[in-house]
Each structure stands twice: as C-alpha cells, then as structure tokens.
C-alpha cells in the first residue's frame, strides 16, 4: 500500500469553487487510465488554473510525470461551462 498523498497548493473552504481531489480518486483515475495494477506515486497541485484543478502526477508504470486537469463538480458549473474542458 502506498503512503504517498496528494499535496494541495493551498487550503480551500468548503464553499470554494475549486475543491481538492482525494487520494482514492487519484488511484481510481490511474486505474481507469493505466490498468488496475498501476499506482500513483505522487500528486502535487500546481495551483495555476482558474477553472480546473491542475496536478502533476507520477505513476509507477509511466516513465514521465503527467499533468492532470480535473473539472469542477457538475453542480458547481454553469451549463455553458460544461464544455470548457473539451474545448481546452
């Protein structure tokens, strides 16, 4: 079992538009993308996005670190914003 964890760029209140992603969610994304045996080694929030949560992620089965953009929960978005991730 990994002891690594996601590192937030700064704390947020529960009412903030952007909300951090939990470690279990990082593992679930990793498993969907790279297979059930892949493990997230680290995830560091870069804190550079105004809309998305942006993380630098290291996965044991990948040579390079990756950038992961995560959109806000759908109930925090305006209907016009739901296509922003696709358009970026």
C-alpha positions in Angstrom: 0.0 0.0 0.0 1.4 3.4 -1.0 1.9 6.1 1.7 2.1 8.9 -0.9 -0.6 11.6 -0.9 -1.9 14.5 -2.9 -0.3 17.8 -2.0 -2.7 20.8 -2.2 -1.3 24.2 -3.4 -3.4 26.0 -0.7 -6.3 25.2 1.6 -9.8 25.9 0.5 -13.1 26.4 2.3 -15.9 24.0 1.5 -17.7 26.8 -0.4 -14.7 27.4 -2.8 -15.3 26.8 -6.5 -12.2 24.6 -6.8 -12.1 21.6 -4.4 -9.1 19.3 -3.9 -9.2 15.7 -5.1 -8.8 12.9 -2.6 -6.1 10.2 -2.9 -8.7 7.5 -3.6 -9.9 9.5 -6.6 -6.4 9.8 -7.9 -6.0 6.0 -7.7 -9.3 5.4 -9.4 -8.3 7.7 -12.3 -5.0 6.0 -12.5 -6.6 2.5 -12.6 -9.0 3.6 -15.4 -6.2 5.1 -17.5 -3.3 2.7 -16.9 -4.8 -0.5 -15.6 -5.7 -1.8 -12.1 -2.1 -2.6 -11.1 -0.8 1.0 -11.7 -0.1 3.0 -8.6 0.0 6.8 -8.1 3.4 7.7 -6.5 2.7 11.4 -6.1 0.2 14.1 -7.0 1.1 17.7 -6.5 -1.4 20.5 -7.1 0.1 23.2 -9.3 -2.4 25.8 -8.4 -2.3 27.6 -11.8 -5.8 27.0 -13.1 -8.7 29.3 -12.5 -11.3 26.8 -13.7 -9.7 23.3 -13.4 -7.7 21.7 -10.6 -4.2 21.1 -12.1 -1.9 18.4 -10.7 1.5 17.0 -11.6 1.1 13.2 -11.2 3.7 10.4 -11.1 2.5 6.8 -11.8 4.7 3.8 -11.2 4.1 2.3 -14.7 4.9 5.5 -16.5 8.3 7.0 -17.3 7.3 10.6 -17.3 5.2 12.7 -14.9 1.9 13.9 -16.3 -0.4 16.9 -15.9 -3.9 16.1 -14.9 -6.7 18.6 -15.2 -9.9 17.9 -13.3 -13.0 19.9 -13.9 -15.2 21.2 -11.0 -18.1 19.0 -10.0 -21.0 19.5 -12.4 -23.2 21.1 -9.7 -20.6 23.8 -9.3 -20.6 24.6 -13.1 -22.8 26.8 -15.2 -24.4 24.9 -18.1 -22.2 27.0 -20.5 -19.0 25.8 -18.7 -19.6 22.1 -19.1 -17.8 22.1 -22.5 -14.8 24.1 -21.3 -12.6 21.0 -20.6 -13.4 19.6 -24.0 -12.5 22.9 -25.7 -9.2 23.3 -23.9 
